[in-house]
Each structure stands twice: as C-alpha cells, then as structure tokens.
Amino acid sequence: MPVATTLETIIDQTGEMEHLNDLVLLSLDRAGGFTSTEAYFSTVQPILDLLEVEIRVRYQPGMSKNEMKLIIQDWIDTEIRTLQ
C-alpha cells in the first residue's frame, strides 16, 4: 500500500464504501445496534484495522485499482458471511 495513501482514499477509489458500510451495519446490528457514538467507534475501528492489515498483507506494488477492489471486496464478503 503506498505510504501516503489512506484507507479512506483506497476505499473511495475502489468504490467499496457502500459495501464496507453494509459490513459495518451488520456488525452494529450483531453488537446490539447503535447505542452511542463510543459503541459505534468500538465496533467500527476494529473492522477498519483488520481491513487495513488485509490490504497491507495482500498489496503488491503496481496493482491496478480493480485488483485492489477485489482484495477489499473479497475481505468484506468473507466478513459478512462470518456474521450471517
């Protein structure tokens, strides 16, 4: 993952924000729903951390945007299946 690139930028560029939001909403639902801002962040932050690790592990220099999208998409799909 390019050093100066943020996770938010990568998610935006790959068009996976809505897909990631689906995972976040499902995770929140499993955790009892939205109860407070603190509870929201305690649910969301680990998801973002795990996604960042996945990207760092699987990223190869020169990857296309589509290849990066597939990494993110596959990871989100796997996490969603785990929660269902």
C-alpha positions as CSV (number, residue, x, y, z in Angstrom):
1,M,0.0,0.0,0.0
2,P,1.5,3.3,-1.0
3,V,2.8,5.0,2.2
4,A,0.9,8.3,1.6
5,T,-2.4,6.7,0.8
6,T,-5.1,6.5,3.5
7,L,-7.5,3.6,3.9
8,E,-10.4,6.0,3.3
9,T,-8.8,7.1,-0.1
10,I,-8.4,3.5,-1.1
11,I,-12.0,2.6,-0.2
12,D,-13.2,5.7,-2.1
13,Q,-11.1,5.0,-5.2
14,T,-12.2,1.4,-5.4
15,G,-15.9,2.2,-4.9
16,E,-16.2,-0.1,-1.9
17,M,-17.6,2.4,0.6
18,E,-21.2,1.2,0.4
19,H,-20.1,-2.4,0.6
20,L,-18.0,-1.6,3.7
21,N,-21.0,0.2,5.1
22,D,-23.0,-3.0,4.7
23,L,-20.5,-4.8,6.9
24,V,-20.4,-2.0,9.5
25,L,-24.2,-2.0,9.7
26,L,-24.4,-5.8,10.1
27,S,-21.7,-5.7,12.7
28,L,-23.5,-2.9,14.6
29,D,-26.7,-5.0,14.5
30,R,-24.9,-8.0,15.9
31,A,-23.5,-5.8,18.7
32,G,-26.9,-4.7,19.7
33,G,-27.5,-1.8,17.4
34,F,-26.4,1.8,17.6
35,T,-26.4,2.7,21.3
36,S,-23.8,5.5,21.4
37,T,-21.0,7.2,19.4
38,E,-18.5,5.4,21.6
39,A,-20.1,2.0,20.9
40,Y,-20.2,2.8,17.2
41,F,-16.5,3.5,17.1
42,S,-15.6,0.5,19.2
43,T,-17.4,-1.6,16.6
44,V,-16.1,0.2,13.5
45,Q,-12.4,0.7,14.4
46,P,-11.5,-3.0,14.6
47,I,-13.2,-3.6,11.2
48,L,-11.1,-0.8,9.7
49,D,-7.9,-2.0,11.4
50,L,-8.5,-5.6,10.1
51,L,-9.2,-4.3,6.6
52,E,-6.0,-2.2,6.6
53,V,-4.0,-5.3,7.7
54,E,-5.5,-7.4,4.9
55,I,-4.6,-4.7,2.3
56,R,-1.1,-4.4,3.6
57,V,-0.6,-8.2,3.5
58,R,-2.0,-8.7,0.0
59,Y,-0.9,-5.5,-1.7
60,Q,1.7,-5.8,-4.4
61,P,3.4,-2.8,-6.0
62,G,1.8,-1.9,-9.3
63,M,-1.6,-3.4,-8.5
64,S,-4.4,-1.9,-10.5
65,K,-7.4,-0.2,-8.9
66,N,-9.5,-3.3,-9.9
67,E,-7.1,-5.7,-8.2
68,M,-7.2,-3.6,-5.1
69,K,-11.0,-3.6,-5.3
70,L,-11.0,-7.4,-5.4
71,I,-8.9,-7.6,-2.3
72,I,-11.3,-5.3,-0.4
73,Q,-14.4,-6.9,-1.9
74,D,-13.3,-10.4,-1.0
75,W,-12.4,-9.5,2.5
76,I,-15.7,-7.7,3.1
77,D,-17.7,-10.6,1.6
78,T,-15.9,-13.1,3.9
79,E,-16.6,-10.9,7.0
80,I,-20.2,-10.6,6.1
81,R,-20.6,-14.4,5.6
82,T,-19.0,-14.9,9.0
83,L,-21.6,-12.6,10.7
84,Q,-24.6,-14.1,8.9
